[in-house]
Amino acid sequence: MLWGPVQVPGQMPRAGLLLLPLLLCFRPETSGSIDPDALRVIVDYVNCNGGVNSQYAFTATLPHGTSSKPQNVSTCLPTTQLADMRETIRPSGALYHPPSGNIMAARTIEVIIPNGKYTEHSEWHLLSGPNSLVAQLTARTYGQDSCLILFTLNTMELF
């Protein structure tokens, strides 16, 4: 019998799932450095302008001022870019990783293997590997006063 987490290709370990709602603000006061109401405004803005009606995840970097007072979120995340994101991630398995901008997104993909199939979750696509989409985004847009948001919609994980 196995007592530790079992790694299944394309599925995040339980500890990884606990990181999904995490908001990482790259400042000394990481814990509690964003107002949940401000976070709701940002997530709603992205969902309304760039989301899809099925399981997907996005990660975005914003200046800390925008993440605490999101009235100017459209400056960092223009609606034209979010509309492009929506069109790109409509099909299952799609990734949105433009060469510039402050947001990346992913959808789930069903992988067929000789003895069945499994689903790679969208958040796995954003977080997996040393050169993950999250790593690429932070390398490109990270600043001393930055905030990284990771959001997933309609994810399901069975334990």
C-alpha positions in Angstrom: 0.0 0.0 0.0 1.3 3.5 -0.9 1.2 6.1 1.9 2.3 9.2 0.0 0.7 11.1 -2.9 0.6 9.2 -6.1 1.8 11.0 -9.2 -0.4 10.4 -12.2 0.7 12.0 -15.5 -1.2 15.2 -16.1 -2.7 15.3 -12.6 -1.4 17.6 -9.8 -0.6 16.1 -6.4 -2.9 17.1 -3.6 -0.4 19.7 -2.3 -0.4 21.3 -5.7 -4.2 21.5 -5.6 -3.9 23.4 -2.4 -1.9 26.1 -4.2 -4.6 26.9 -6.7 -6.4 29.5 -4.7 -3.1 31.0 -3.7 -2.4 34.6 -4.6 1.3 35.3 -4.5 2.2 38.9 -4.1 6.0 39.2 -4.4 6.4 41.6 -1.5 7.5 41.2 2.1 3.9 41.3 3.4 2.7 38.5 1.1 0.1 37.2 3.5 -2.9 39.4 3.5 -1.5 41.9 1.0 -4.6 42.0 -1.2 -8.2 42.7 -0.5 -10.5 39.8 -1.4 -13.0 42.3 -2.9 -10.3 43.7 -5.2 -9.3 40.1 -6.2 -13.0 39.4 -7.0 -13.1 42.5 -9.2 -10.0 41.4 -11.2 -11.2 37.8 -11.6 -14.7 38.9 -12.6 -13.2 41.3 -15.2 -11.1 38.5 -16.7 -13.9 36.0 -16.7 -16.4 38.5 -18.3 -13.9 39.7 -21.0 -11.7 36.6 -21.6 -13.1 33.5 -19.9 -14.9 30.5 -21.4 -17.8 28.7 -19.9 -15.9 25.5 -19.2 -12.9 24.5 -17.1 -10.0 26.8 -17.6 -7.3 28.5 -15.6 -5.4 31.8 -16.0 -2.4 33.4 -14.4 -1.9 37.2 -14.5 0.8 39.5 -13.2 -0.3 43.0 -12.1 1.4 45.9 -10.4 0.6 45.8 -6.7 -1.3 49.1 -6.9 -3.7 47.5 -9.5 -4.2 44.4 -7.5 -5.2 46.5 -4.4 -7.2 49.1 -6.4 -8.4 47.4 -9.6 -10.1 50.4 -11.2 -7.4 50.5 -13.8 -7.1 46.8 -14.4 -8.0 47.3 -18.1 -4.7 49.2 -18.5 -2.7 46.0 -17.6 -5.2 43.5 -19.1 -6.8 45.2 -22.2 -10.2 43.9 -23.3 -8.7 43.3 -26.8 -6.1 40.9 -25.3 -8.7 39.2 -23.2 -11.0 38.7 -26.3 -8.0 37.1 -28.1 -7.5 34.9 -25.1 -11.1 33.8 -25.1 -10.9 32.9 -28.8 -7.6 31.0 -28.3 -8.8 28.9 -25.4 -12.3 28.0 -26.7 -11.2 24.6 -27.9 -10.3 21.9 -25.3 -6.5 21.6 -24.8 -5.7 25.1 -25.9 -3.0 27.3 -24.4 -2.8 31.1 -24.5 0.7 32.2 -24.2 1.3 35.4 -26.2 4.9 36.8 -26.5 3.9 39.9 -24.5 1.3 40.9 -22.0 0.4 40.1 -18.4 -1.8 37.0 -18.8 -1.6 33.4 -19.8 -4.4 30.8 -19.8 -5.0 27.1 -20.4 -7.8 24.5 -20.9 -8.0 20.9 -20.0 -7.0 18.2 -22.5 -8.1 14.6 -22.6 -5.1 12.3 -23.2 -5.7 8.8 -24.6 -3.3 6.1 -23.5 -3.2 2.4 -24.3 -5.3 1.4 -21.3 -7.7 4.2 -21.1 -7.6 8.0 -20.9 -7.1 10.8 -18.4 -7.6 14.5 -18.2 -4.7 17.0 -17.8 -6.1 19.9 -15.9 -5.7 23.4 -17.0 -3.9 24.5 -13.9 -1.4 21.6 -14.5 -0.6 23.2 -17.9 0.1 26.5 -16.2 2.2 25.1 -13.4 4.1 22.1 -14.7 7.8 22.0 -15.4 10.7 24.3 -14.8 9.7 26.4 -17.9 6.0 26.4 -17.0 3.7 29.1 -18.4 3.7 30.7 -14.9 7.5 30.6 -14.9 7.6 32.2 -18.3 5.1 34.9 -17.3 6.9 35.8 -14.1 10.3 35.9 -15.9 8.9 38.3 -18.5 6.7 40.5 -16.3 8.0 40.1 -12.7 8.8 43.4 -10.9 9.7 44.3 -7.4 6.1 45.5 -6.9 4.3 42.7 -8.7 1.4 40.5 -7.8 0.7 37.0 -9.4 -2.8 35.7 -9.6 -3.6 32.1 -10.4 -7.3 31.4 -10.9 -9.1 28.2 -12.1 -12.8 27.8 -13.1 -14.8 24.6 -12.7 -11.9 22.4 -11.7 -12.8 19.0 -10.2 -10.3 16.7 -8.4 -11.2 13.4 -6.9 -9.3 12.2 -3.9 
